Amino acid sequence: MRGARLWIIVPLVALFELGAHLWISGRASSPAEWAAVAAPIHKLAAPGSVLVVAPGWAEPLARHVLGDDFWPVADLARMDERGVPRVVEISLFGATDPATARWPAERQLHEGAFRLTSRKNPHYEPALFRLVDAVARAEPSVFRLRGGARSACSWEQNLAPRTGGLHGQVAFPSARYVCGSGLEEFVGVTLIDDEQFEPRRCVWIHAPRAGAQWLTLEDVALGHRIEGYAGSSYFLMRDETHAPVSLEVFVDGRSAGRIEYRDPRGWARFAFTKPASAGQRGRLEFKLSVPEGAKGRSLCVAAETR
């Protein structure tokens, strides 16, 4: 009898969820209402502002209606919030963006059902150098080192871009450093999904078997720290079927720090202090390698100096 009474809960829960869905969908704003927020956004947005939407599930509709100009890929797939001076939050139902909710509010406007708030990042620190931008401009010297023999990678700008489709590899860009015969053996800028399935813009680096992949940049503004993230497509790599990969950062030939990345870590942060002997500008190098006997594999890296 007790079990029979418990079964009554199931249809009650279903009816509650249906009612909640109808209530929320009835309150959802139309595309015309979303389009009306463009003018107040322009009033609030200062140079460097990034748009965020709360609740997060509403962002796809906002992007569809407002257009890509409001969401440059560098903002949408940013490394983290450290380099964002301020955001303009588009809020529905009183929701707030969890990543920036504690930032001090500067101004606030209302447009229909929307609340728009400009928030200033209290911990903003501009980057002196960004690895993603440098690779997009083909600035590094990129090469492989195997058994003491160095082989340069060639910068190609008109290759056919490749996308893996559903469950396939991440997008391979048309402009990239080609480092081997395999399609994945390159260095170039792409996007991956992190453990929250958010996009992250980073540099795909393929570490060869029995060797190391190097990126060398000269006369880089170093500041005091090298900060960054390493990751792989969480959807594709979360089962940890690939070997770990080692990322080491050098400043003027001296190691600043090293991490060993394993796929379940998701978008993993690292931070290294610049060696005391280094000046404000110098040579910055990234070395990627896999354990002895492991197959070659790739890692996506974003790094900045401050």
N, C-alpha and C positions, 0 to 999 in steps of 0.2 A: 504493500500500500504506500509506504513511504516513497519508494522509487517511482511509483505512478504519479504521486503528487509533484515530485521533482521535475518530471517531464513537462509539466505545465509551464515551467519557467522558460523553456525553449521558444515556444511561439510568442510569449510575452516579450522576450528580448528581441525577437525578430520584428515585432510590431513597433517596439521602441526605436530600433535602428531605422526602420522605414520612415517613421514619423520625424526622426532627427534629420534624415536625408532630405525629406520634403521641405522641412523648415529651413535648412541651410541653403538648399538650391533655390528656394523662393526668395531668400535674402541676397543671393549672389548678384553682383553688379553686372550690367550688360556691357558689351563692347563699347557702346556709345558713352557710357558712364566712365569707363576706363580711359577712353580717348580724352575726356574732359580734364583729366589730371595733368595733361602735358603742360598746359600754361602755368599752373602753380609750381610744377617741378622746376620750370625754367626760372621762376622767381626765387626759389630757394637754393638752387644748385650753384655753388661757387666752383671755381676751377679745381679740378681734382676730386670732385664729389662722385661717389659711387651710389647707384640706386640699389636698395634692398626692399624686399616685399615681405610683409607679414600678414597672415600666415604664409609659410613657404609654399604651400600647394597652389597659391594664387599666382605665383611668379610666371609660370608658362603662359597664362592668359595675358598678363601684363606685358610680357615680351612680345607676344603675338600682335597685340593691338598697338603698342607704342613704338615698336620697331627696333632694329639692331643698333641704331644710332644712340639709343639710351643705354645700351649694354654692350660696349666694346668687349671683345673676347678677352683682352688683357685684364679688364675689370671683373668680368663674369667668372673667369677661371684663375683669379689671382692666387698667389702663393699663400697669403694669409692676410690678416687685417692690419699688420704692423705698418705697412707702407701706404695705408689709406688715410688721408688727412681728415675726411668727413664723409658722412653718408646722408642721403635723403631717403628716409623710410616712408614707404607707402603702406599704410596700415588699414586693414579691414577688421571690423568686429572688435576693435580695441587691442588687437594683437601687437606684439613687439618682436623684433628680430632678436633672437637670443644672443647672437654674437656681439651686437652693438647696443643692447638695451641699456647698459650702464653708462654709455657715453653721455656727456652733458648735452642737453637740448639747447640749441641756439634760437631757432625760430620754428613756428608751427602754423600751418594753414589747414583749412578744411574745404573739401570739395565734395558735396553730396555725402555719400556714405564713407568717404575716405578721410583719413587724417594723415597729413604729410608733415614730417618732422625732420629738420636739419640737425644732425648730431655731430659734434666735434670729437675726434679721437684724442683722448688725453695722453695716450702713449705713442702718438705718431712720431716716427723717425724716418726721414726719407732715405732711400737707398742711394749709395754712391755709385753702385755698379749692379747690373742684373745680368746673370748668365743667359737667361732666355733671350734678352734683347741682343746681346753680343753674338750669340749663335745665329739668330735671325739675320744679322748683318754680315755673317761669314767672317767674323773677326778672329776666331781662334785658329791656331795651328793644330790640326787634328791628325793623330797618327797612332799606329799600333807598334808595340814593342814585343818581339818574340825572340827569346834566346839571344838577346843583344842586338838583333837586327831590327831596324826601324823601317816601317813602310807607311808612307803618307796616305791619307784619305783625300779623295778628290771632291771638291765642291761642285755640285751639279744643280742647276736652277730650273731645268725644264723637263724633269722626269715626270712620268705619269703618277699622279697621286693614287694611293691605294687605300681603300677602306675595307674592313673585314665584314661589314654587315652585322646582322644579329649573331651574337656569340663569337664573332671573328676578332681578329687583331685590331688594335687601335689604328687610327688613320696615320698613314705614312705620307709626309708632305712631299710636294713636288721639288722643293729646294732643300737639299740635304747633302751632308758629307757621305760619300759612298766609301765603305771601308772593306768590303768583301763581296763575294759572289752571291751570298744569300740575301734575299729581299730585306730581311730584318737587320742586316749588318750595316748600320748607318748611324750617324749622329745628326739630329735635327729636332726642330720644335714640333711638338704635338700636344694632344690633350689626353689625359687619362681620367678615370673615375676613382675617387677615393672611397674609403670605407663607409661614408655616408652617401655615396653615389653622387657627389658633387664634382663638377669638372675642375681639373687642375692643369694649368699650362706649364709645360716643363720640357726639358731637353732629353730626348731619347738617346741613350748611349748604350751601344752593344759591346759587351766585354767578350773578347774571343777566347776560345779554348787554348790553354797553355800559353797565355800571354796577357797583355794589359792594353787597355784602350786609354789614350791620353788626350786631354785638351789643354793647350797652353795659350795663355793670354799675356801679352806684354803691356807694361805701363798702365796697370789697373789702379784706380783709386781704391785704397785698401781700408781706410778708416781704422777701426779697432777690432772688428769682428767679422767673421764670415758665417752667415746664417742661412739656413736653407731647409729643404725637405727632399726626401727621396721616396719614391713609390712606384707601384706598377698598377695596372688595371685591377682593381680589387675584385671585380666580377670574374675576371679570367684567371686570377692567380691566387685567390684566397685559400685554395686547397693545399697550397705549399707543395707542389709536385716538382718545383725547380730548386736547384741548389742556391744557397745564400750567395750574395755578391758583396764585395768589399769596395767601399768608396773612400778614397783618401785625398785630402786637400793639401797642397803645398804652396808656400809663399817663399819666393826667392830660393827655391830648392830645398827648403826645410819643411818638414811635415808639421801642419797646423792641427791635424786631427784625422781620425779614421773611424768609420762606422761599418758594421757588418749588417746588411739589410736582409731580412727574411720577409717573405710576402705577406703573412698575416698581420704585419705591423701597420699596414695601410699607409697613409700619408704621414711619414715619420720625420719629425723635426730633428735637426742637428745644429749645433752652434759651436764654433771654434774661435779661440782668441788668437789674434795675429801674433806671431813670434816677436819677442821683444826687440830682436835685432833688425826687424824690417822697418822701412820708412813708410811714409804716407802713400807712396806709389811703388809698385813693383810687379813682379811676375807672379801670376796666379795660375795654378795647375790643378787639374782634376784627373785622378787615376782610378779606373774601374777594372776589377779583376775578379775571377772566380777561383774557388779552391782547386788544387791540383787534381786532375782526373775528371773534373766536372765539365759538362758541356758548356759552350758559350751561352750567354743569356743577356737580357737587356734590363736596364733600370732607367727610370725617368727622374731627372734631377732639376730642381729649381734652387738657385743660390743668389744671395745678395751680400754686398759689403756695407757696413755701417761704421 
